[in-house]
Amino acid sequence: MEKRIRYDMFPGGRTKALTLSYDDGKEQDRRLVDKLNEYGLKGTFHLNSGFLGNERYIRADEVASLFQGHEVSAHTVNHPFLDQTSADQIVRQLTADREALERLVGYPVRGMSYPFGAYNELVLSLLPAIGIEYARTVESHGKFQMPSDFLRWHPTCHHHGMVEQAEAFVSLEQRHTRMALLYVWGHSYEFDNNQNWELLDRFGEKVAGREDIWYATNAEILAYMQALQRLRFSIDSRIVHNPSAIPVWIRVDTDVVEIGAGAVVQLD
């Protein structure tokens, strides 16, 4: 009988993942990172390298230490509307931002969020050639689904609705459904503007420390999904090779199976 192979497991055989995503690199990121660290959550921070060190922005010399354990990602040099920008300037805005940020953090920057949430087909067509593998929009869909297109990665919700979404997420039964992702986005300065930093505590108390949730950055989620897609099976689905450098988990019939990095596994 043919094996039924399903790609519906996150690391450790978990069924749920949670990620947060914040834009612009304002000074309130310091307080936000402290809160995320307190609850063991992970965030991706999309920075405009041209604004670092300006009034009310974080400094370039603190980027690496501040976001240690999280992810630094691109947001262009100085935050233009990319859908109103020429092709050469789109390329320059993102390659220069990547280069500046990579010098600060010491690893490749392969993702971004769209400034103002603005993009078009021209922008999308250019991203792969300049090394951008994912791009977050501001088009919240209110669901826990994985993206069908990582260059149009729509989040679950803005952080204004994070507590309500967390309640639904933690109570979600995942035994017979797909991978579930709770993706929250926003700007850290909005907590100051709206005087609602308590949202982070209410959110953290609901979602932190749960064995069924994988806490990940945007890039970690992308890398894991890429590794799943790179699995190579024998024609009868009884042998699988994982050529990637990270382990992955799959469901084989009703069993959860770990496929180690570089491993060849007999599924009998």
HELIX and SHEET records of a PDB file:
HELIX    1   1 PRO A   11  GLY A   13  5                                   3    
HELIX    2   2 ASP A   29  TYR A   39  1                                  11    
HELIX    3   3 SER A   49  PHE A   51  5                                   3    
HELIX    4   4 ALA A   60  GLU A   62  5                                   3    
HELIX    5   5 VAL A   63  LEU A   66  1                                   4    
HELIX    6   6 LEU A   82  GLN A   84  5                                   3    
HELIX    7   7 ALA A   87  VAL A  105  1                                  19    
HELIX    8   8 PRO A  115  GLY A  117  5                                   3    
HELIX    9   9 GLU A  121  LEU A  126  1                                   6    
HELIX   10  10 PRO A  128  ILE A  130  5                                   3    
HELIX   11  11 PHE A  150  ARG A  152  5                                   3    
HELIX   12  12 HIS A  159  GLY A  161  5                                   3    
HELIX   13  13 MET A  162  VAL A  170  1                                   9    
HELIX   14  14 TYR A  189  ASN A  194  1                                   6    
HELIX   15  15 GLU A  198  VAL A  207  1                                  10    
HELIX   16  16 ASN A  218  GLN A  229  1                                  12    
SHEET    1   A 3 ILE A   5  ARG A   6  0                                        
SHEET    2   A 3 VAL A 248  VAL A 252 -1                                        
SHEET    3   A 3 ASP A 255  ILE A 259 -1                                        
SHEET    1   B 5 GLU A  71  ALA A  74  0                                        
SHEET    2   B 5 GLY A  43  LEU A  47  1                                        
SHEET    3   B 5 LYS A  16  ASP A  23  1                                        
SHEET    4   B 5 ALA A 180  GLY A 186  1                                        
SHEET    5   B 5 CYS A 157  HIS A 158  1                                        
SHEET    1   C 4 GLU A  71  ALA A  74  0                                        
SHEET    2   C 4 GLY A  43  LEU A  47  1                                        
SHEET    3   C 4 LYS A  16  ASP A  23  1                                        
SHEET    4   C 4 ILE A 213  TYR A 215  1                                        
SHEET    1   D 2 GLY A 111  SER A 113  0                                        
SHEET    2   D 2 TYR A 134  ARG A 136  1                                        
SHEET    1   E 3 ARG A 232  PHE A 233  0                                        
SHEET    2   E 3 ILE A 239  HIS A 241 -1                                        
SHEET    3   E 3 VAL A 264  GLN A 266 -1                                        
END                                                                             
